[in-house]
Amino acid sequence: MSPRIRAARAASSRRFVAAPIVALLAVVIFLLAAFPFRVYPAAEDKPAFVMEEYCSTFAWAPDNRIAIGVYRVYNHKKYTLEGDDLWIASPDGKRTRIIEGAKLVKVDKPQSFKINEISWSPDSQKLAIYKTTYSLAGDKDTLTSGDLTELLDTAGREITIQGVKENPLVGGYQATWLADGSTVAFLTEVVKPREFVEIHTVNVTTGQSQKLFDPHQFISVVWDAAHNRAIAIERDKGMSGPAKLVSLDLLHGTRKEIADLESAQGQLTISPSGKRVAFFYDGDVLEVRDLAAPSKFIHVRVGLGKYEWAPDERHILLKRGPESRSGNLMWVSIPDGNFTTAMNDLVYRDFHYSPDGRFIGLLRVTRNLAIYQSSSFSP
């Protein structure tokens, strides 16, 4: 990865006659008084906290702490390798590195890795880290890669799964701790690239792992870990029947059908109150359903991109374009579909609201992380 490039400004001085300066200032003051400019929030001037390092990803805890993967380079014998340190920070700027990236490598052969996703347990005491590893195959210079989810506590100590010879989380992703504190739910890929997935759980105390809801498969899953459930969009293997919106009990392995869906393409989300869900219905159209009255729905044309619910649940915040690329942010009103520029129309790599909606984290194009009070950006 290329290093951050910081721009430096060179100062220059010029000579002016005093009288023209006074006259110019008088004109400027008159114009400002007569034609006041619209005032925008000074978002980029006064963040609550900035992580200046090169951040790969971040995730909010229920208690508003932030887990942050920070890119670093380290040496292993004759190799220069890449990885991510793991930090935990709070919105007031207090932070601590809980693990050095090199310690996440548990093999002797050279291995680079990247943290892709981080999730927290409902009690904010445990983490699940999904990473991709890159290593050389044998004595050859052939690069191989693999995916793995690891479990840690907030001190950076590994949480081992008792009584297993092989880690059931190898290849698993989008993992989450459930509210019982010992069960981890995760997805595995059935049809690449993640077009169909299956849901599994593993109990770290007993080592028991199982595939849930067989033979049902899903195209999109969103966790409600605090209630030990998930909401998912389900499709049969032959794609013959309609898609179904279902509620899944992850501890008891039971499912409840909520509604048949005419069409569904993914990016399923739950609103902050847990009362509504949204997903892409067709192309750039978002479908919103009330879980208390799931037969009723609205369609809102929002454009392609990654989105999250705003705390007021009357808007979504949309990053336009492919999820892996930077883009500008837009408010989209629900159900009107009106667009409003957000964050002064600046471009960001990623963003996430805190679970209580009080803060928003913005990953800048330069990959440093800025934390703001979300009230500064109300639509």
Secondary structure, 3 states (H helix, E strand, C coil): CCCCCCCCCCCCCCCCCHHHHHHHHHHHHHHHHHCCCCCCCCCCCCCCEEECCCEEEEEECCCCCEEEEEEEEEEECCEEEEEEEEEEECCCCCEEEEECHHHHCCCCCCEEEEEEEEEECCCCCEEEEEEEEEEECCCCCCEEEEEEEEEEECCCCECCCCCCCCCCCECCEEEEECCCCCEEEEEEEEECCCCEEEEEEEECCCCCEEEECCCCEEEEEEEEHHHCEEEEEEECCCCCCCEEEEEEECCCCEEEEEEEECCCCEEEEECCCCCEEEEEEECCEEEEEECCEEEEEEEEECCCEEEEECCCCCEEEEEECCCCCCEEEEEEECCCCCEEECHHHCEEEEEEECCCCCEEEEEECCCCEEEEEHHHHCC
